Amino acid sequence: MDSQMRIRSYIPKFSLVTLIILVLFVIGYFSGFRAGFDSGLQRLAADTIYAEYYPVADLVTPLKGGGAQKEIEYDTLVNLIKTTIHPQEWNHIVNIHPIPESRQLVVFQTAPTHAKIVDLLTTLRDNYELFKQNMADGKCAYCGNAPLPAKAGERCVACSQERHDLTADRPSAAVLRPY
């Protein structure tokens, strides 16, 4: 009987309050772990570099007419992206490479930067449509405030931009900047 008493004395006795506190502690620990795990995954996703392909034929291909023989030029668009979106982040790993065969750019970057590139390309396309509409309305393609200069190469009286002939060429991406 003495041995049974010794065994019982080694078993800790918990009150109901102690059990509730212990259960709440365990639940709090695992819920905090989950929140930390989820935020870590989000940070990892934001920092992960991956390739994304962007079709840019409409931004780099000369239009029909006199400019049809012109060579497709990617450098202006690539430089615009690199100088506009996180200029300090570009290097030999995080970079942009043109793919002339499919008229695409492959960009190795993080998710937030890819989102900004999509916004920039969308803005360039919208600006190009506005550019064409202003010319069709007989206004300066750049400012839209003055009459269209009479000949290609002449300058607008309001903004001093040189007239662009859409039948011969597509304006470069630098001209269509979103700002």
Buried (B, 14 or more C-beta within 10 A) or exposed (E): EEEEEEEEEEEEEEEEEEEEEEEEEEEEEEEEEEEEEEEEEEEEEEEEBEEBEBEBEEBBBBBEEEBEEEEEBBEBBBEBBBEBBBEEEBEEEBBBEBBEEEBBBBBBBBBEBBEBBEEBBEBBBEBBEBBBEBBEEEBBBBBBEBEBBEEBEEEBEBEEBEBBBBEBBBBBBEBBBEE
